[in-house]
């Protein structure tokens, strides 16, 4: 896969929502963006927190722009003792729950962000989605 289509992005949203419901029993917000960090598809489970809309979008954006999962970005900020504002992008977040989406060849094709659960649970869902793409299962 060279890039994410709307159809694939919507499938990813649906799969993430399904996993969140089955494994964690709570509604989530899911954002899928393209390789530039621009939103392609979004889904919000009924009852998920309103704040999770923007958070999921920023997690996906950050994962693409930094090229790493947001939990790794958080670890870097903590390890290097630097402020997130040093990156000069007010849309960045270091909350776990964002993952870059890379195809089988390792090319960045987009990002996914999940919000509404514990950050570690959000991260589990995005890792699942990223694996679907990198393994070529979708």
Buried (B, 14 or more C-beta within 10 A) or exposed (E): BEEBEEEBBBBBBEBBBEBBEEEBEBBBBBBBBBBEBEBBBBBBBEEBEEEBBBBBBBBBBBBBBBEBBBBBBBBEBEEEEEEBEEBEBEEBBBBBBBBBBBBEEEEBBBBBBBBBBEBEBBBBBBBBBBEBBBEEEB
